[in-house]
Amino acid sequence: MTKRLYFFISLHDALRISNELSQLGVSRYHVQPHDLEVAFVFERVSEVTQVVLRRLFGTDGMSQQD
């Protein structure tokens, strides 16, 4: 399991992503402001959840693991 997984996205996309996460039943995350973007931060992410999240946020998006 990964300790934390971050995805940085534009404010414009944040609401859409939040709605999609709700539809998928993903609720263990928080959002942090980061310059002109926001970071979706996921705690303790399993490998399966990582795959789902990477597809949702797009493979060309920037992600960072701790």
N, CA, C and O atoms as CSV, one atom per row, in Angstrom:
chain,resi,resn,atom,element,x,y,z
A,1,MET,N,N,0.830,-1.189,0.000
A,1,MET,CA,C,0.000,0.000,0.000
A,1,MET,C,C,0.870,1.246,0.000
A,1,MET,O,O,1.894,1.312,0.679
A,2,THR,N,N,0.449,2.207,-0.759
A,2,THR,CA,C,1.122,3.497,-0.792
A,2,THR,C,C,0.629,4.336,0.372
A,2,THR,O,O,-0.561,4.322,0.690
A,3,LYS,N,N,1.528,5.065,1.007
A,3,LYS,CA,C,1.111,5.921,2.112
A,3,LYS,C,C,0.199,7.035,1.629
A,3,LYS,O,O,-0.889,7.240,2.168
A,4,ARG,N,N,0.654,7.760,0.600
A,4,ARG,CA,C,-0.145,8.863,0.055
A,4,ARG,C,C,0.017,8.913,-1.446
A,4,ARG,O,O,1.078,8.593,-1.982
A,5,LEU,N,N,-1.028,9.310,-2.107
A,5,LEU,CA,C,-0.990,9.509,-3.552
A,5,LEU,C,C,-1.613,10.860,-3.842
A,5,LEU,O,O,-2.724,11.149,-3.397
A,6,TYR,N,N,-0.890,11.697,-4.598
A,6,TYR,CA,C,-1.347,13.047,-4.927
A,6,TYR,C,C,-1.649,13.142,-6.414
A,6,TYR,O,O,-0.936,12.566,-7.236
A,7,PHE,N,N,-2.693,13.859,-6.755
A,7,PHE,CA,C,-2.969,14.211,-8.140
A,7,PHE,C,C,-3.242,15.708,-8.186
A,7,PHE,O,O,-4.105,16.197,-7.457
A,8,PHE,N,N,-2.534,16.436,-9.016
A,8,PHE,CA,C,-2.714,17.874,-9.169
A,8,PHE,C,C,-3.547,18.134,-10.420
A,8,PHE,O,O,-3.201,17.680,-11.511
A,9,ILE,N,N,-4.653,18.872,-10.252
A,9,ILE,CA,C,-5.516,19.179,-11.377
A,9,ILE,C,C,-5.990,20.629,-11.286
A,9,ILE,O,O,-5.836,21.288,-10.258
A,10,SER,N,N,-6.562,21.100,-12.375
A,10,SER,CA,C,-7.057,22.476,-12.403
A,10,SER,C,C,-8.325,22.599,-11.571
A,10,SER,O,O,-9.033,21.620,-11.333
A,11,LEU,N,N,-8.590,23.803,-11.143
A,11,LEU,CA,C,-9.837,24.063,-10.416
A,11,LEU,C,C,-11.047,23.716,-11.274
A,11,LEU,O,O,-12.068,23.252,-10.766
A,12,HIS,N,N,-10.926,23.941,-12.553
A,12,HIS,CA,C,-12.019,23.663,-13.493
A,12,HIS,C,C,-12.419,22.187,-13.455
A,12,HIS,O,O,-13.605,21.864,-13.513
A,13,ASP,N,N,-11.435,21.294,-13.357
A,13,ASP,CA,C,-11.697,19.854,-13.370
A,13,ASP,C,C,-12.019,19.281,-11.986
A,13,ASP,O,O,-12.500,18.152,-11.886
A,14,ALA,N,N,-11.766,20.032,-10.936
A,14,ALA,CA,C,-11.907,19.497,-9.577
A,14,ALA,C,C,-13.330,19.058,-9.252
A,14,ALA,O,O,-13.520,18.013,-8.630
A,15,LEU,N,N,-14.317,19.818,-9.653
A,15,LEU,CA,C,-15.698,19.451,-9.350
A,15,LEU,C,C,-16.107,18.181,-10.090
A,15,LEU,O,O,-16.763,17.311,-9.517
A,16,ARG,N,N,-15.724,18.075,-11.346
A,16,ARG,CA,C,-16.033,16.870,-12.132
A,16,ARG,C,C,-15.395,15.640,-11.494
A,16,ARG,O,O,-16.046,14.607,-11.338
A,17,ILE,N,N,-14.128,15.753,-11.129
A,17,ILE,CA,C,-13.425,14.629,-10.505
A,17,ILE,C,C,-14.060,14.263,-9.171
A,17,ILE,O,O,-14.212,13.081,-8.861
A,18,SER,N,N,-14.429,15.255,-8.387
A,18,SER,CA,C,-15.074,15.005,-7.099
A,18,SER,C,C,-16.377,14.231,-7.289
A,18,SER,O,O,-16.657,13.292,-6.544
A,19,ASN,N,N,-17.166,14.621,-8.276
A,19,ASN,CA,C,-18.419,13.906,-8.567
A,19,ASN,C,C,-18.148,12.472,-9.002
A,19,ASN,O,O,-18.847,11.553,-8.576
A,20,GLU,N,N,-17.145,12.274,-9.841
A,20,GLU,CA,C,-16.820,10.923,-10.302
A,20,GLU,C,C,-16.325,10.049,-9.152
A,20,GLU,O,O,-16.652,8.864,-9.083
A,21,LEU,N,N,-15.543,10.629,-8.255
A,21,LEU,CA,C,-15.082,9.872,-7.083
A,21,LEU,C,C,-16.263,9.446,-6.219
A,21,LEU,O,O,-16.291,8.324,-5.713
A,22,SER,N,N,-17.230,10.332,-6.049
A,22,SER,CA,C,-18.435,9.996,-5.276
A,22,SER,C,C,-19.192,8.854,-5.920
A,22,SER,O,O,-19.661,7.950,-5.229
A,23,GLN,N,N,-19.316,8.885,-7.238
A,23,GLN,CA,C,-20.023,7.813,-7.959
A,23,GLN,C,C,-19.304,6.477,-7.816
A,23,GLN,O,O,-19.940,5.423,-7.800
A,24,LEU,N,N,-17.966,6.523,-7.710
A,24,LEU,CA,C,-17.183,5.298,-7.542
A,24,LEU,C,C,-17.120,4.839,-6.088
A,24,LEU,O,O,-16.597,3.763,-5.798
A,25,GLY,N,N,-17.653,5.655,-5.171
A,25,GLY,CA,C,-17.643,5.301,-3.757
A,25,GLY,C,C,-16.322,5.598,-3.062
A,25,GLY,O,O,-16.072,5.101,-1.964
A,26,VAL,N,N,-15.479,6.402,-3.693
A,26,VAL,CA,C,-14.193,6.759,-3.101
A,26,VAL,C,C,-14.402,7.980,-2.221
A,26,VAL,O,O,-14.810,9.038,-2.701
A,27,SER,N,N,-14.121,7.830,-0.930
A,27,SER,CA,C,-14.367,8.938,-0.014
A,27,SER,C,C,-13.168,9.264,0.876
A,27,SER,O,O,-13.195,10.255,1.606
A,28,ARG,N,N,-12.143,8.463,0.826
A,28,ARG,CA,C,-10.983,8.681,1.695
A,28,ARG,C,C,-9.946,9.547,0.991
A,28,ARG,O,O,-8.907,9.056,0.549
A,29,TYR,N,N,-10.236,10.824,0.894
A,29,TYR,CA,C,-9.302,11.773,0.303
A,29,TYR,C,C,-9.604,13.163,0.832
A,29,TYR,O,O,-10.664,13.409,1.406
A,30,HIS,N,N,-8.671,14.052,0.634
A,30,HIS,CA,C,-8.919,15.458,0.919
A,30,HIS,C,C,-8.299,16.292,-0.202
A,30,HIS,O,O,-7.468,15.808,-0.970
A,31,VAL,N,N,-8.716,17.532,-0.276
A,31,VAL,CA,C,-8.274,18.425,-1.336
A,31,VAL,C,C,-7.478,19.565,-0.711
A,31,VAL,O,O,-7.895,20.158,0.284
A,32,GLN,N,N,-6.322,19.861,-1.311
A,32,GLN,CA,C,-5.472,20.953,-0.832
A,32,GLN,C,C,-5.229,21.932,-1.971
A,32,GLN,O,O,-4.968,21.508,-3.097
A,33,PRO,N,N,-5.308,23.234,-1.705
A,33,PRO,CA,C,-4.974,24.217,-2.740
A,33,PRO,C,C,-3.480,24.167,-3.043
A,33,PRO,O,O,-2.659,23.946,-2.153
A,34,HIS,N,N,-3.146,24.373,-4.299
A,34,HIS,CA,C,-1.745,24.367,-4.722
A,34,HIS,C,C,-1.596,25.320,-5.901
A,34,HIS,O,O,-1.840,24.938,-7.046
A,35,ASP,N,N,-1.200,26.547,-5.630
A,35,ASP,CA,C,-1.090,27.600,-6.650
A,35,ASP,C,C,-2.418,27.755,-7.378
A,35,ASP,O,O,-3.436,28.048,-6.751
A,36,LEU,N,N,-2.419,27.563,-8.691
A,36,LEU,CA,C,-3.651,27.699,-9.478
A,36,LEU,C,C,-4.357,26.356,-9.672
A,36,LEU,O,O,-5.316,26.256,-10.438
A,37,GLU,N,N,-3.886,25.349,-8.988
A,37,GLU,CA,C,-4.463,24.008,-9.086
A,37,GLU,C,C,-4.906,23.553,-7.699
A,37,GLU,O,O,-4.754,24.267,-6.709
A,38,VAL,N,N,-5.454,22.354,-7.660
A,38,VAL,CA,C,-5.740,21.703,-6.388
A,38,VAL,C,C,-5.112,20.318,-6.411
A,38,VAL,O,O,-4.947,19.709,-7.468
A,39,ALA,N,N,-4.771,19.843,-5.242
A,39,ALA,CA,C,-4.218,18.500,-5.109
A,39,ALA,C,C,-5.253,17.620,-4.424
A,39,ALA,O,O,-5.733,17.939,-3.337
A,40,PHE,N,N,-5.589,16.515,-5.066
A,40,PHE,CA,C,-6.403,15.488,-4.430
A,40,PHE,C,C,-5.413,14.547,-3.753
A,40,PHE,O,O,-4.539,13.982,-4.410
A,41,VAL,N,N,-5.551,14.382,-2.447
A,41,VAL,CA,C,-4.613,13.590,-1.659
A,41,VAL,C,C,-5.345,12.365,-1.129
A,41,VAL,O,O,-6.356,12.481,-0.436
A,42,PHE,N,N,-4.821,11.194,-1.465
A,42,PHE,CA,C,-5.426,9.925,-1.056
A,42,PHE,C,C,-4.484,9.248,-0.076
A,42,PHE,O,O,-3.296,9.087,-0.355
A,43,GLU,N,N,-5.018,8.853,1.073
A,43,GLU,CA,C,-4.249,8.181,2.112
A,43,GLU,C,C,-4.369,6.664,1.957
A,43,GLU,O,O,-5.432,6.151,1.606
A,44,ARG,N,N,-3.300,5.971,2.214
A,44,ARG,CA,C,-3.282,4.498,2.187
A,44,ARG,C,C,-4.031,3.918,0.990
A,44,ARG,O,O,-5.159,3.444,1.123
A,45,VAL,N,N,-3.415,3.960,-0.142
A,45,VAL,CA,C,-4.048,3.544,-1.390
A,45,VAL,C,C,-3.553,2.163,-1.790
A,45,VAL,O,O,-2.347,1.935,-1.888
A,46,SER,N,N,-4.485,1.238,-2.020
A,46,SER,CA,C,-4.118,-0.105,-2.485
A,46,SER,C,C,-3.734,-0.045,-3.965
A,46,SER,O,O,-3.996,0.949,-4.642
A,47,GLU,N,N,-3.119,-1.102,-4.450
A,47,GLU,CA,C,-2.712,-1.152,-5.860
A,47,GLU,C,C,-3.918,-1.068,-6.791
A,47,GLU,O,O,-3.857,-0.404,-7.825
A,48,VAL,N,N,-4.997,-1.728,-6.436
A,48,VAL,CA,C,-6.206,-1.698,-7.263
A,48,VAL,C,C,-6.782,-0.287,-7.322
A,48,VAL,O,O,-7.156,0.196,-8.391
A,49,THR,N,N,-6.850,0.365,-6.170
A,49,THR,CA,C,-7.366,1.735,-6.128
A,49,THR,C,C,-6.449,2.674,-6.905
A,49,THR,O,O,-6.932,3.598,-7.559
A,50,GLN,N,N,-5.131,2.453,-6.847
A,50,GLN,CA,C,-4.198,3.271,-7.623
A,50,GLN,C,C,-4.508,3.201,-9.108
A,50,GLN,O,O,-4.490,4.221,-9.797
A,51,VAL,N,N,-4.788,2.020,-9.598
A,51,VAL,CA,C,-5.098,1.844,-11.025
A,51,VAL,C,C,-6.358,2.625,-11.388
A,51,VAL,O,O,-6.391,3.321,-12.403
A,52,VAL,N,N,-7.391,2.508,-10.561
A,52,VAL,CA,C,-8.647,3.218,-10.802
A,52,VAL,C,C,-8.406,4.725,-10.791
A,52,VAL,O,O,-8.890,5.434,-11.673
A,53,LEU,N,N,-7.673,5.212,-9.814
A,53,LEU,CA,C,-7.419,6.647,-9.695
A,53,LEU,C,C,-6.584,7.165,-10.865
A,53,LEU,O,O,-6.862,8.242,-11.393
A,54,ARG,N,N,-5.572,6.414,-11.269
A,54,ARG,CA,C,-4.743,6.849,-12.404
A,54,ARG,C,C,-5.565,6.941,-13.683
A,54,ARG,O,O,-5.357,7.850,-14.488
A,55,ARG,N,N,-6.483,6.024,-13.877
A,55,ARG,CA,C,-7.366,6.102,-15.054
A,55,ARG,C,C,-8.295,7.305,-14.962
A,55,ARG,O,O,-8.514,8.003,-15.952
A,56,LEU,N,N,-8.837,7.544,-13.782
A,56,LEU,CA,C,-9.753,8.667,-13.587
A,56,LEU,C,C,-9.049,10.001,-13.813
A,56,LEU,O,O,-9.596,10.889,-14.467
A,57,PHE,N,N,-7.847,10.145,-13.280
A,57,PHE,CA,C,-7.125,11.410,-13.399
A,57,PHE,C,C,-6.368,11.525,-14.716
A,57,PHE,O,O,-5.896,12.611,-15.052
A,58,GLY,N,N,-6.237,10.444,-15.465
A,58,GLY,CA,C,-5.553,10.482,-16.751
A,58,GLY,C,C,-4.082,10.121,-16.611
A,58,GLY,O,O,-3.410,10.563,-15.679
A,59,THR,N,N,-3.602,9.336,-17.519
A,59,THR,CA,C,-2.213,8.876,-17.452
A,59,THR,C,C,-1.228,9.981,-17.767
A,59,THR,O,O,-0.054,9.875,-17.413
A,60,ASP,N,N,-1.677,11.042,-18.428
A,60,ASP,CA,C,-0.762,12.134,-18.738
A,60,ASP,C,C,-0.734,13.181,-17.642
A,60,ASP,O,O,0.004,14.161,-17.743
A,61,GLY,N,N,-1.541,12.988,-16.575
A,61,GLY,CA,C,-1.551,13.933,-15.462
A,61,GLY,C,C,-0.362,13.724,-14.561
A,61,GLY,O,O,0.287,12.679,-14.615
A,62,MET,N,N,-0.069,14.702,-13.736
A,62,MET,CA,C,1.054,14.630,-12.823
A,62,MET,C,C,0.588,13.966,-11.525
A,62,MET,O,O,-0.407,14.388,-10.936
A,63,SER,N,N,1.281,12.958,-11.090
A,63,SER,CA,C,0.980,12.338,-9.809
A,63,SER,C,C,2.266,12.206,-9.021
A,63,SER,O,O,3.359,12.211,-9.587
A,64,GLN,N,N,2.130,12.088,-7.719
A,64,GLN,CA,C,3.300,11.986,-6.854
A,64,GLN,C,C,2.943,11.069,-5.691
A,64,GLN,O,O,1.855,11.153,-5.122
A,65,GLN,N,N,3.889,10.186,-5.350
A,65,GLN,CA,C,3.666,9.280,-4.225
A,65,GLN,C,C,4.596,9.636,-3.102
A,65,GLN,O,O,5.713,10.096,-3.338
A,66,ASP,N,N,4.148,9.427,-1.864
A,66,ASP,CA,C,4.991,9.539,-0.672
A,66,ASP,C,C,5.236,8.152,-0.136
A,66,ASP,O,O,5.925,7.992,0.872
